[in-house]
Amino acid sequence: MDSAKKKVMDFFGLTEDEISFLGSTGKKLDNGSSGDIDIAISKKALEKSTGIKDVNEWFDLVEEFG
């Protein structure tokens, strides 16, 4: 999970305090798996790092991230 967190932080220009994994992400047993990763990002931090205030532009940025 650390590599995924770093990739998200680097792409969006965020710090570790501005991003958090939610739910069962990273909490599965060693042989367990999950189909998705839920991530919380501070709205204020995203606005500050990207200059984007329009939610539709955020979705475009997330889509670009992949």
For each residue, the residues with C-beta under 8 A, 3 or more apart:
1: 4 5 21 25 26
2: 5 6
3: 6 7
4: 1 7 8 37
5: 1 2 8 9 16 19 21
6: 2 3 9 10
7: 3 4 10 11
8: 4 5 11 12 14 19 39 41 65
9: 5 6 12 13 14 15 16 18 19
10: 6 7 13
11: 7 8 65
12: 8 9 19 41 46 49 50 61 65
13: 9 10 49 50
14: 8 9 18 19 41 42 45 46 49
15: 9 18 19 45
16: 5 9 19
17:
18: 9 14 15 41 42 45 46
19: 5 8 9 12 14 15 16 39 40 41 42 45
20: 39 40
21: 1 5 25 26 37 38 39 40
22: 25 38 39 40
23: 27 38
24: 27 28 34
25: 1 21 22 34 37 38 39
26: 1 21
27: 23 24
28: 24 32 33 34
29: 32
30:
31:
32: 28 29
33: 28
34: 24 25 28 37
35:
36:
37: 4 21 25 34
38: 21 22 23 25
39: 8 19 20 21 22 25
40: 19 20 21 22
41: 8 12 14 18 19 45 46
42: 14 18 19 45 46
43: 46 47
44: 47 48
45: 14 15 18 19 41 42 48 49
46: 12 14 18 41 42 43 49 50 52 58
47: 43 44 50 51 52 53
48: 44 45 51
49: 12 13 14 45 46
50: 12 13 46 47 58 61
51: 47 48
52: 46 47 57 58 61
53: 47 57
54: 57 58
55: 58 59
56: 59 60
57: 52 53 54 60 61
58: 46 50 52 54 55 61 62
59: 55 56 62 63
60: 56 57 63 64
61: 12 50 52 57 58 64 65
62: 58 59 65
63: 59 60 66
64: 60 61
65: 8 11 12 61 62
66: 63
